[in-house]
Amino acid sequence: AHRQRIVNWINATGGTSSAFDVTTKGILHSALHNQYWRLIDPQGKPTGVMGWWPSRACTFLENHDTGSTQGHWPFPRDKLTQGYAYILTHPGTPVIFYDHFYEFGIRDVLTELIEARRRAGIHCRSSVKIYHANTEGYVAQVSNMLVIKLGHFDWNPSKENQLDGSWQKFMDKGADYQIWLRQ
């Protein structure tokens, strides 16, 4: 229902505006605490506006209204890089919070995630195929050029029969996330 209200608002603008994907932010709060099943909707798409109208979804973890000095609904600090791994490797228009980039000591990680997005050619309308979304983790192929795994289970592209091609690991943050790019 929440996602539908945001899409209705975008529709009311004639599709000329984008909106903060608050639904995805909220779902990520729970999903990254071993509830990765929340990252897939009944149609097999990403949850939030990202799954219905990705070109109008501004994905984010925090902004000046939620984080910073406001402290209203801040993203879990221990899950920031995992959250950014998700929004920077998925369709939509990801927004990096100024404080996170300049004051939280994760600038290098964010820069590397931006490079993964660039190399894979991910954009606001990129395709997403979700392979796993359960209590142990999440796996998706984005734009046919990138695979991301979130969570604590043992997985790599060679274990997935439907993923052809040669894949090279680009980032390995252990149980938090791993990213492969197609060679």
C-alpha positions in Angstrom: 0.0 0.0 0.0 2.9 2.4 0.8 4.6 1.7 -2.5 1.2 2.3 -4.3 0.8 5.7 -2.6 4.2 6.8 -3.9 3.4 5.6 -7.4 0.1 7.3 -7.3 1.8 10.6 -6.4 4.2 10.2 -9.3 1.3 9.4 -11.6 -0.4 12.6 -10.5 2.6 14.6 -11.7 2.1 13.0 -15.2 5.2 10.9 -14.6 7.4 13.9 -14.7 8.7 13.7 -11.1 10.7 11.2 -9.2 10.2 10.4 -5.5 12.3 9.2 -2.7 11.8 5.4 -2.5 10.9 5.4 1.2 9.5 1.9 0.9 12.8 0.5 -0.1 14.6 2.4 2.7 12.1 0.9 5.2 12.3 -2.6 3.9 16.1 -2.5 3.9 16.1 -1.7 7.7 14.6 -5.1 8.4 15.9 -7.1 5.4 19.6 -6.5 6.3 18.9 -8.1 9.7 18.5 -11.6 8.2 15.1 -10.9 6.6 16.4 -10.8 3.1 13.1 -12.3 1.9 11.6 -8.8 2.3 13.6 -7.8 -0.8 11.3 -9.6 -3.3 7.7 -9.0 -4.0 5.1 -11.6 -5.0 5.8 -10.9 -8.7 9.5 -11.6 -8.2 10.5 -7.9 -8.5 12.4 -5.7 -6.0 10.2 -4.2 -3.4 9.6 -0.5 -3.2 9.1 1.9 -6.0 12.3 0.4 -7.5 10.3 -2.7 -8.5 7.4 -0.9 -10.2 8.8 2.3 -11.6 12.6 2.3 -11.2 13.2 5.3 -13.5 11.2 7.4 -11.0 12.7 5.8 -7.8 15.3 7.9 -5.9 16.8 5.2 -3.6 18.5 6.3 -0.4 19.4 5.2 3.1 19.4 8.6 4.8 18.9 12.2 4.1 18.8 15.5 6.0 15.3 14.6 7.4 16.2 11.1 8.6 19.8 11.1 9.6 22.4 13.7 10.5 21.4 15.8 13.4 17.7 14.9 13.1 18.2 11.3 14.2 14.7 10.5 12.9 14.7 6.9 11.5 18.5 6.6 10.9 19.8 3.7 8.9 21.5 1.1 11.1 25.2 2.2 11.2 26.5 -1.4 11.1 24.5 -2.0 7.8 25.4 1.2 5.9 27.8 -0.4 3.4 25.5 -3.4 2.8 22.6 -0.9 2.2 24.7 1.1 -0.2 25.8 -2.1 -2.0 22.1 -2.8 -2.6 21.0 0.6 -3.8 24.1 1.3 -5.9 23.9 -2.1 -7.7 20.1 -1.8 -8.5 18.0 0.3 -10.8 16.7 3.7 -9.7 18.6 6.8 -9.0 20.7 6.1 -5.9 21.4 9.0 -3.6 24.5 9.0 -1.3 24.0 11.0 1.9 26.7 13.7 2.2 27.5 12.8 5.8 28.1 9.1 4.9 30.5 10.1 2.0 32.5 12.7 3.9 32.1 11.9 7.6 31.6 8.2 8.2 34.8 6.7 6.9 33.2 4.7 4.1 34.1 7.0 1.2 36.5 4.4 -0.4 33.8 1.7 -0.2 31.2 4.0 -1.8 33.6 5.0 -4.5 34.3 1.3 -5.3 30.5 0.6 -5.4 30.0 3.5 -7.8 32.7 2.0 -10.0 30.9 -1.4 -10.0 27.7 0.4 -11.1 29.6 2.2 -13.8 31.4 -0.9 -15.1 28.2 -2.9 -15.2 26.3 -0.1 -17.0 23.6 0.0 -14.4 21.1 2.8 -14.9 17.6 3.7 -13.6 15.9 1.2 -15.9 18.2 -1.7 -15.6 16.7 -5.2 -15.4 16.8 -7.3 -12.2 16.5 -11.0 -11.8 16.3 -12.2 -8.2 17.6 -15.7 -7.7 17.5 -15.9 -3.9 15.7 -13.9 -1.2 15.4 -15.8 2.1 16.6 -15.6 5.7 20.2 -16.5 4.8 20.7 -14.0 2.0 19.8 -12.4 -1.3 21.2 -12.8 -4.8 20.3 -10.8 -7.9 21.7 -10.3 -11.4 21.4 -6.7 -12.5 21.7 -5.5 -16.1 23.1 -9.0 -17.1 26.5 -7.6 -16.2 26.6 -7.7 -12.3 25.7 -10.2 -9.7 25.3 -9.2 -6.0 25.0 -11.5 -3.0 24.0 -10.1 0.4 24.1 -12.3 3.5 25.8 -15.2 5.2 25.3 -18.2 2.9 27.9 -19.8 0.6 27.1 -18.8 -3.0 28.9 -17.8 -6.1 27.9 -17.5 -9.8 29.2 -21.0 -10.7 26.6 -22.5 -8.3 23.7 -21.0 -10.4 22.8 -23.0 -13.4 21.0 -20.1 -15.1 24.0 -17.7 -15.0 26.0 -18.3 -18.1 29.2 -16.6 -18.9 32.4 -15.9 -17.0 32.2 -13.9 -13.8 35.0 -12.2 -11.9 34.7 -11.2 -8.3 34.9 -7.4 -8.0 34.2 -6.8 -4.3 34.3 -9.2 -1.4 33.0 -7.9 2.0 32.5 -11.4 3.4 29.1 -12.0 5.0 28.0 -8.5 4.2 28.1 -8.6 0.4 30.0 -9.9 -2.6 29.8 -8.5 -6.2 30.8 -10.2 -9.4 31.1 -8.5 -12.9 30.7 -10.4 -16.2 33.9 -10.7 -18.1 
